[in-house]
Amino acid sequence: MKKETVRKEVTTMKDIAREAEVSVATVSHVINNTKHISDTTRNKVLRVIERYNYVPNSAAKNLRQQSTKTAGLVVSSFPDSFVTEMIFAIEERAKEMGYNLLLVNTNEDRDYEEKTINLLHSKLVDGIILSPTSGDIQYLQNYTNDNFPIVMVNRYESTIENIPRVTGDNFQLGYDATLHLLKHGHKKIGFIYSYPNVSTTNDRIRGYQEALKQYNIPINDDYIVQGYAKVKEGATAAEQLLAKDDQITALFVQNDLMTIGAISKIKELNLSIPDDIAIIGFGDFSSSHIIEPPVTNILLPPETIGRTAFDVLLNKINNPNYMSHIELPPSMLIRKSCGC
C-alpha cells in the first residue's frame, strides 16, 4: 500500500513536482512548454498547479512588474448601509482611476478569507483592500513581507506589519454616543453589537466604557449583548437587556438592522421611545428620519473611507514603503429617539 504523505502548502516548483510525482524538470517543461510531455503527465501537473493556485516565482515577478489594473476588495459581510456605501465608494474610485475591482464577501468566514486572499494574489491583482473577519490574520505577513500591497479598511489588526489602514475613529464614536446619553441623565445604557473580537466592536466598547467611567458609573458587562447584525436578533438582544434590568433607560445599537429590530421590540413591549427607552443607532439608514420617532444616529463617513482606502492602495502599489494609518472622526445626527 502506498504511504500517504502529509500535504503542506505548495509554494515552489519542487513542491509541485513532489505532489505530482514527477521531476522538477518535467514541471518546468509543462509550465514553459519547452519539451513534449505526454498528455497524461501534463494534465496531472496542471491539476496540481490549479489546485494550489500556483504561480511560478519567476513568472510572477515578471508579471507583477506590469500593472494588471485590477484590484481585489475582500469584505467580511454586508451587515448594513454603512458597509454597502463604503463598498460603492471604493468601486467608484477604482473606476475613476481606470481599475477593475474584484469583490468577494467572506461572510465572516476566516478560512474562506485566507483562501480568497491567496486566490486573488495568485491571479496577480495589483493589490487588495481587506476588511478582515477577525484579528486572526497572521497569514497576511507572508504577503506583506514580499511587499504585496494590502490595505485594511473599516476593521483592522495592528500586529501585522507593512499594512496601511483607513478606518473611522470607533473609540471616539463609542465615547461620543454614550456621553450624549449620559448628558440626558441616562445611567444604565445597554450596548448591542454585531460581531465580537473585531476592532470596530472592541474600540466602540472601549469608548462606551470610558464615558461611563468619567461619570463614575460602574461598568456592567451584562449590559453588552450581541445582536448578530440582523433585525430579529437585534430585537432579541433588546428584549434580553430589558429583561436583565428594567432600569435600563437607553440603548446604543451598532447597526441599522439591529436598530430596527430593537425599536420594533420596544414598541411590542408597549414602551415609549424616548420616554421609556432612548435609542442611538449607528449609520444613517434611509428610513431613519421617517421612523416614529426619527432615529438619532452616530455616523462615520462611508464614502470618504471607501475612496480614501482605494487611494491609499494606489499609493502602496506605487511605493512599497508607503505607510499611513488614517482615522476619520464620527459625527452625530440628532433626532427625537434619544430625547432631544
N, C-alpha and C positions, 0 to 999 in steps of 0.2 A: 504494500500500500504506500502510495506517495505521501511523504510527510508534508503536512500543511504548514506553511510559513506564516508568520505574523506580518501583516502588511503595515508599512509605515507610510507617511505622506511622501509621495513621489515628487521629487523636485529636480532630478538630474537625469541625463540620458542613461547613465549606468543603472539607475533605479528602474527606468522603463525597460531596459534590456533584461534585468533580473525578473521583473514581473511577467514579461512576455516570453521568457525562457529562450532568448536569442542573444547574439553577441551585440556589444556596443556598436560595432561596425555595421551590423545589419540595421540597427535603429537609425544610424546616421544615413545609410543609403536610402532608407524609406523616407526620412524627413527631407533629404536633399535631392532625392530622385537621381542618384549618381550611379546606380547599378541596378540591373534587373533582379527583382526579388519576386519569388512566387506569390501569386495572389493570396494563398492561404496564410503565408507568413506575414505578408504586407498587411492584410486585414487584421491579423492577430495583434500586430504592433499598433496599428491605428486605433483599435478598440481600447488598448491600454492608454494611449495618448489622450483619446477622447474622455475616458473615464476619469482621468485626473486633471483634465483641462490643462495639459502640459504645453508650455511654450518653451522651445529651446532657448537657452540663455543668450546665445549669440544672436539669434533671430529677434528675440525680444529687445535686446539692446539696440539693434539696428532700427527696428520698427519704432521704438519709443523716442528715437531722435526725430521722428516725423510726427507731427500732431495728427491725431485722428479726428479732431474737432468733435469728440464725443465724451461726455462725462456721465458718471453714474450718480444717482440720488437714491440712497437707501434710508427709508424711514421706518420707525418701529411700529407705527399704526396710524390710522386716520381717526383719532378719537373725537375731534371737534373742529369747529370752524377755524380756529387759530392755525392748526396744522395744515388744513386744506388751503387756507390763504397763503401760508408760508410756501407751500409746495408750488402753488400757482405763480408766486413771485419769482421763485428760483427758475421755473420753466420759462417765464417771460424774459428774465435777464439772460438766460442761456441762449434763447432765440435771438435776442438783440445782439449778442456777441458772436453769432454765427455757429453756435454749438447745438448738436443734438443731445438730448438728455434721455438716459435710460432710467426709468423709475421702478423701484422694487419696494413693496410693502412686506416687511418681515413678520408682521402680525405678532410682535412681541416674542418671537421665537429666536433665541440667541444662537442656536446651532445653525438655523437657516441663514441668519445674518452672516455668520462666518463663511458659509458656503457661497453666499451671494457675493461677498467681497472678493473671494478667491476667483469666482467665475468672471466678475467684471474686470479684475486685474488681468486674468489670462486672455480676455478678449481685447486687451490693450486700449481701454478707455484712458483718456489723458489724466483723469483724476476722479475722486469720489467725494461727495458730500454725504455725511453719515449722521443720522440721529439714532444713537445706539439703544438697544433694548435694555441694557444694564451696564453696570460698571465692570463686568467681566469681559474685557476686550483686550487682554494682554496679547492676543494673537496679532493685533494690528502692528505691534512693534516689529514684526518680521518685514512688513511692507515699508514702514517709515524708516527703518534702518537702511533700506535700499533707496530712500528718497522718493518713494512713490507718493504723489500728492493726495493727502486725505485732509478734509476739513470736517470738524464736528459742528452741528447746528442744533440749536434748542437744548438738547441734552449734551452732557459732556462727561469725560472722565479725565482727571488732571494727571494721572500717573503715567500716561502714555506720552513719550517724548516726540517732538517734531510734528505735532498736530495742532494747527491753529483752530480757534473756535469762535463762533458767533452765537451768542445767547442773549436772553433777557436777564435782567438782574432779579432773579427769583427770590433771593433773600429779602431784598427791599420790597418786592411785591407782597410777600407774606407779612412783612412788618407793617407796611402801609395799610393794607386791608384790615388787619387786626386792630391797629391803632385807631382806625376810623370807627370801628365798632366799640372799642373801649371808650372813646370820647363821647359816644352816645349813651354811656352808662352800662353797657353790657359787660358782665364779668365772667359768665360761663358761655364760652363760644365753642361750638362744635366745628370740626375741621374734616371735610370729606375730600379724600384724594383719589386719584385714578390708579396709579401703579406704584408699588413700593420699590425702594432701592434704586431710584434713578435721581439724577441731580435736580431735576425740576421739583420733584416732591420733597426731597431732602432739604433743599435750600428754602423752600417756602415754609416748611415746618420749622426750620431754624428761625426764620423771620417772625413767624407766628409766636413762637415761644419767647423770643427776645422781647416782643411787645408786651406779653403777659408779665414777664419778669420786671419790666420797667414800671408796671402798675402794681407790683408786689402781689400778683395773683398766682397761686400755686398752679403748676403745670400738671394736668391730669391726662395721662396717656389714653384713658378710656374715651376721651373726647375726640380722638383722632381715629377715623374709620375709613376703610376702603370702599369706594363706590364703583370701581371697575370701569369707569368712563362710559357708563350706559344709563339710560333713563330708568329702567326697572331697578337696577342695583343702586342708583342714586336715591330712589325712593326708599328702598330697604335700609340704606345707610342712615337716612334722615330719621326713619322710624326707630332704628336701633338707638340712635343718640338720644332721642326724646324719651325712649323707654328707660334708658340708663339713668337719666336725671331730668325730671320735669322742670328743673330750674334753669335749664339751658334756654337762653333767650335769643341766640343768634347762631347762624350757620355761615361758614366760609367754605364755598364749594369750588372745586378746582377745574371744572369742565362744564361746558354748556348743557350737554345731555343730562348730566347728573343734577344740574341746577333745575332743569325742567322736571326731573323726577322728584327732587326734594320739594319743589313748590306744589306739585300735584299731591304729594303725600300730606303736606301740611294742611292743604285745603280739605283733603279727605278726612283728616282728623278734626275738622271744624275749628282750626286755629286760624287766627288772623295774621296776615303779613302787612305791615311790620309790627303791629301792636303786640302780638304774642311771640312771634319769631321774626327777627330781622334776617335778611339774606344779602350776602355779597357773592357774586359769581366771578368767574374768570373768562375773559374773552367776550367780545360784544356780538353775540349771535343775532341773526337778523330779526328775530321776533322779540328781542329783549325789551324794546320800547313799547310794544303793544300788549304784552302780558300785563295782567292786572294783579298787583301793582307793577309798574315798569321796574325792570331789574337793574340795580346798581352793579356795575362790573368793574373790576380792576383789569387793566389791559397791558399787553406788550405789543409792539408794532410788527405784526407778522410779515407785512410787505417789505419793510426795511430790513428785517432779519434775513429774509429769503434772498433779496437782491444783494445784500452785503455778503452773505455766505458765498454766493457764486463769484463775486468779485475777489473775495479772499482766495477762493480756489484758483482763479486765474493767476493771482499773484504767486501762489505756491507752485503752480505749473511752470511759470516763467522764472522763478527764483527758488530753488530747493531750500535755501536758507531762510526764506521768509517765515516769520512767526509773529502772530498778533492774536491777542485774546480780546475780542470786542464784546462788551456787555452793555445792552441798551436798557434805559430806565423804564419803569412802569408809569402808567397814568391811570386816572380813575374817572369813569363816567357815573356821576351821582344821580340816582333816580329815587323813587319812593320806597323801594323794597328794604332799604336799610333804616328808614325812619327819618330821612332828611326832609 
